[in-house]
């Protein structure tokens, strides 16, 4: 997932000869590829315009908020729990930002059931950033995955969100909307930096919370 997300970012940045190997490094080593739920961006083609695209992004932020909230409850290491709770609050802020942006671009108040009143919102309530199914991801997380596994998945999700907001900034009509998306991109960069720092520390000999809610020191 991380290599695919990285390939998408490079492609968005203008690189032409970009590839992502199916299965990643595990496949390269000759072992059976295994990992978190598959992701994808193709469903964004359903959006007919900027309003629907923003509404769809709102749904993904809500799905990510639900995922991070559940994952935070799985953590026994305080620093990891604090990080995932921080991400919960960040997704809430992003939802508010996207709703305000919808109001600006469409020139009207969102419906009371926003974004469920929009066609693209149907059957999307259980999706999060990266088009990952929330229920599937939580089932995967509860199946003995440790903090590092969860951080790696979260990094892939946030990378997709980072890439999405770059692309959306190129489609919205107003300069203010472009600035809003630029701010969202900057915030996604901050999230990635915080998660990567924690992941690096755990790989260097820090903690990792296992599926039995114990803390192992490496």
KOLDO-509049 format. One line per 10 residues: their letters; for each residue x, y, z of C-alpha. Coordinates in nm, 4 decimals. Example, Ala and Ser with C-alpha at 12.3 -4.5 7.8 and 13.67 -1.06 7.14 Angstrom:
<tordrens>
AS> 1.2300/-0.4500/0.7800 ~ 1.3670/-0.1060/0.7140
</tordrens>
This chain:
<tordrens>
XXXXXXXXXX> 0.0000/0.0000/0.0000 ~ 0.2771/0.2427/0.0871 ~ 0.4562/0.1927/-0.2457 ~ 0.1321/0.2448/-0.4376 ~ 0.0628/0.5607/-0.2411 ~ 0.4177/0.6836/-0.3049 ~ 0.3820/0.6063/-0.6765 ~ 0.0610/0.8106/-0.6880 ~ 0.2314/1.1069/-0.5200 ~ 0.5229/1.0917/-0.7662
XXXXXXXXXX> 0.2839/1.0683/-1.0608 ~ 0.0915/1.3700/-0.9335 ~ 0.4202/1.5586/-0.9031 ~ 0.4875/1.5033/-1.2742 ~ 0.7134/1.1992/-1.2844 ~ 0.6354/0.9866/-1.5910 ~ 0.8171/0.6559/-1.5396 ~ 0.6635/0.5446/-1.2089 ~ 0.5957/0.1848/-1.1093 ~ 0.4686/0.0055/-0.8019
XXXXXXXXXX> 0.5442/-0.3636/-0.7603 ~ 0.2457/-0.5749/-0.6572 ~ 0.3117/-0.7180/-0.3140 ~ 0.5914/-0.4755/-0.2336 ~ 0.9116/-0.5873/-0.0692 ~ 0.7556/-0.9086/0.0623 ~ 0.6862/-1.0208/-0.2919 ~ 1.0399/-0.9251/-0.3927 ~ 1.1797/-1.1595/-0.1294 ~ 0.9830/-1.4469/-0.2743
XXXXXXXXXX> 0.7354/-1.4894/0.0096 ~ 0.3578/-1.4756/-0.0229 ~ 0.2505/-1.1139/-0.0201 ~ 0.0320/-1.0244/0.2765 ~ -0.0800/-0.6987/0.4275 ~ -0.3669/-0.4727/0.5258 ~ -0.6849/-0.4296/0.3192 ~ -0.6418/-0.3157/-0.0380 ~ -0.6977/0.0467/-0.1262 ~ -0.7801/0.2388/-0.4392
XXXXXXXXXX> -0.8747/0.5769/-0.5797 ~ -1.0913/0.4766/-0.8767 ~ -1.4216/0.5439/-0.6971 ~ -1.3562/0.9188/-0.7165 ~ -1.4581/0.9007/-1.0820 ~ -1.8176/0.8792/-0.9516 ~ -1.8062/1.2430/-0.8462 ~ -1.9755/1.4641/-1.1043 ~ -1.8317/1.7931/-0.9810 ~ -1.6451/1.9783/-0.7091
XXXXXXXXXX> -1.9365/1.9612/-0.4657 ~ -1.9692/1.5855/-0.4874 ~ -1.5930/1.5435/-0.4686 ~ -1.5812/1.7442/-0.1459 ~ -1.8731/1.5459/-0.0048 ~ -1.6981/1.2206/-0.0881 ~ -1.3788/1.3425/0.0785 ~ -1.5885/1.4308/0.3876 ~ -1.7149/1.0726/0.4009 ~ -1.3613/0.9373/0.3865
XXXXXXXXXX> -1.2534/1.1700/0.6680 ~ -1.5449/1.0417/0.8766 ~ -1.4460/0.6819/0.8052 ~ -1.0868/0.7544/0.9048 ~ -1.2069/0.9216/1.2246 ~ -1.4011/0.6078/1.3140 ~ -1.1020/0.3876/1.2372 ~ -0.8568/0.5955/1.4413 ~ -1.1027/0.6162/1.7304 ~ -1.1309/0.2379/1.7459
XXXXXXXXXX> -0.7557/0.1891/1.7047 ~ -0.6836/0.4351/1.9868 ~ -0.8855/0.2127/2.2191 ~ -0.6647/-0.0839/2.1256 ~ -0.3452/0.0873/2.2409 ~ -0.1810/0.0247/2.5760 ~ 0.1213/0.2448/2.5033 ~ 0.0262/0.6030/2.6015 ~ 0.2188/0.7676/2.3179 ~ 0.0499/0.5570/2.0522
XXXXXXXXXX> -0.2942/0.6144/2.2058 ~ -0.2277/0.9895/2.2165 ~ -0.1252/0.9920/1.8495 ~ -0.4360/0.8109/1.7306 ~ -0.6581/1.0338/1.9456 ~ -0.4843/1.3349/1.7900 ~ -0.5737/1.1949/1.4470 ~ -0.9374/1.1571/1.5548 ~ -0.9520/1.5297/1.6351 ~ -0.7692/1.6166/1.3131
XXXXXXXXXX> -1.0254/1.4283/1.1036 ~ -1.3037/1.6143/1.2844 ~ -1.1416/1.9473/1.1929 ~ -1.1020/1.8376/0.8329 ~ -1.4705/1.7450/0.8140 ~ -1.5613/2.0957/0.9291 ~ -1.3209/2.2501/0.6791 ~ -1.4653/2.0468/0.3915 ~ -1.8211/2.1358/0.4903 ~ -1.7325/2.5059/0.4904
XXXXXXXXXX> -1.5626/2.4667/0.1541 ~ -1.8714/2.2965/0.0130 ~ -2.0781/2.5937/0.1321 ~ -1.8411/2.8374/-0.0405 ~ -1.8159/2.6549/-0.3713 ~ -2.1818/2.5551/-0.4047 ~ -2.3184/2.8848/-0.2702 ~ -2.5696/2.7176/-0.0412 ~ -2.5927/2.5491/0.2948 ~ -2.5345/2.1723/0.2976
XXXXXXXXXX> -2.8430/1.9598/0.3517 ~ -2.9091/1.8486/0.7068 ~ -2.8112/1.4943/0.6094 ~ -2.4903/1.6081/0.4345 ~ -2.3346/1.4292/0.2588 ~ -2.5822/1.1393/0.2437 ~ -2.8188/1.3342/0.0205 ~ -2.5686/1.3234/-0.2645 ~ -2.5676/1.0387/-0.5148 ~ -2.2003/0.9556/-0.4651
XXXXXXXXXX> -2.2524/0.9146/-0.0930 ~ -2.4681/0.6035/-0.1245 ~ -2.3129/0.2862/0.0186 ~ -1.9970/0.4764/0.1097 ~ -2.0499/0.5148/0.4842 ~ -1.8060/0.2337/0.5665 ~ -1.5111/0.3709/0.3658 ~ -1.2114/0.5746/0.4751 ~ -0.9094/0.7410/0.3170 ~ -0.7527/0.5210/0.0510
XXXXXXXXXX> -1.0994/0.3708/-0.0184 ~ -1.0349/0.1097/0.2510 ~ -1.3365/-0.0578/0.4080 ~ -1.3451/0.0494/0.7742 ~ -1.4991/-0.2720/0.9051 ~ -1.2502/-0.4822/0.7121 ~ -0.9587/-0.2721/0.8364 ~ -1.0735/-0.2986/1.1984 ~ -1.1127/-0.6759/1.1673 ~ -0.7588/-0.6900/1.0291
XXXXXXXXXX> -0.6312/-0.4679/1.3114 ~ -0.7950/-0.6833/1.5789 ~ -0.6330/-0.9971/1.4379 ~ -0.3099/-0.9700/1.6358 ~ -0.1737/-0.6599/1.4598 ~ 0.0690/-0.4530/1.6637 ~ 0.1246/-0.0797/1.6804 ~ 0.3782/-0.0845/1.4009 ~ 0.1338/-0.2613/1.1672 ~ -0.1300/-0.0003/1.2491
XXXXXXXXXX> 0.1129/0.2857/1.1965 ~ 0.2180/0.1482/0.8582 ~ -0.1448/0.1235/0.7471 ~ -0.2196/0.4720/0.8805 ~ 0.0807/0.6169/0.6971 ~ -0.0484/0.4666/0.3720 ~ -0.3964/0.6100/0.4361 ~ -0.2670/0.9584/0.5159 ~ -0.0405/0.9502/0.2101 ~ -0.3439/0.8827/-0.0083
XXXXXXXXXX> -0.5265/1.1712/0.1585 ~ -0.2257/1.3974/0.1010 ~ -0.2261/1.3033/-0.2674 ~ -0.6029/1.3463/-0.2947 ~ -0.5979/1.7003/-0.1593 ~ -0.3206/1.7987/-0.3989 ~ -0.5357/1.6750/-0.6875 ~ -0.8503/1.8393/-0.5547 ~ -0.6694/2.1729/-0.5241 ~ -0.6246/2.1601/-0.9009
XXXXXXXXXX> -0.9968/2.1118/-0.9685 ~ -1.1618/2.3731/-0.7455 ~ -1.2385/2.7095/-0.9087 ~ -1.1580/2.9671/-0.6415 ~ -0.8210/3.0791/-0.5124 ~ -0.9478/3.0614/-0.1565 ~ -1.0476/2.6974/-0.2073 ~ -0.7001/2.6260/-0.3397 ~ -0.5551/2.7810/-0.0234 ~ -0.7837/2.5652/0.1909
XXXXXXXXXX> -0.6630/2.2504/0.0198 ~ -0.3041/2.3678/0.0512 ~ -0.3612/2.3925/0.4277 ~ -0.5095/2.0426/0.4321 ~ -0.2041/1.9160/0.2436 ~ 0.0235/2.0789/0.5028 ~ -0.1723/1.9169/0.7857 ~ -0.1507/1.5756/0.6200 ~ 0.2250/1.6265/0.5981 ~ 0.2316/1.6942/0.9725
XXXXXXXXXX> 0.0348/1.3760/1.0418 ~ 0.2728/1.1740/0.8279 ~ 0.5740/1.3215/1.0056 ~ 0.4351/1.2359/1.3495 ~ 0.3431/0.8807/1.2537 ~ 0.6738/0.8210/1.0770 ~ 0.8675/0.9484/1.3787 ~ 0.6831/0.7114/1.6106 ~ 0.7254/0.4212/1.3684 ~ 1.0982/0.4916/1.3341
XXXXXXXXXX> 1.1400/0.4930/1.7110 ~ 0.9601/0.1629/1.7477 ~ 1.1754/0.0073/1.4750 ~ 1.4855/0.1372/1.6497 ~ 1.4006/-0.0428/1.9709 ~ 1.0970/0.1222/2.1205 ~ 0.7663/-0.0303/2.2171 ~ 0.5072/-0.2183/2.0223 ~ 0.1615/-0.3085/2.1493 ~ 0.0573/-0.6578/2.0436
XXXXXXXX> -0.2834/-0.8058/1.9782 ~ -0.3226/-0.9207/2.3381 ~ -0.2968/-0.5596/2.4604 ~ 0.0422/-0.6150/2.6176 ~ 0.3383/-0.3872/2.5663 ~ 0.6590/-0.5430/2.4441 ~ 0.9861/-0.3535/2.4625 ~ 1.2099/-0.4272/2.1661
</tordrens>
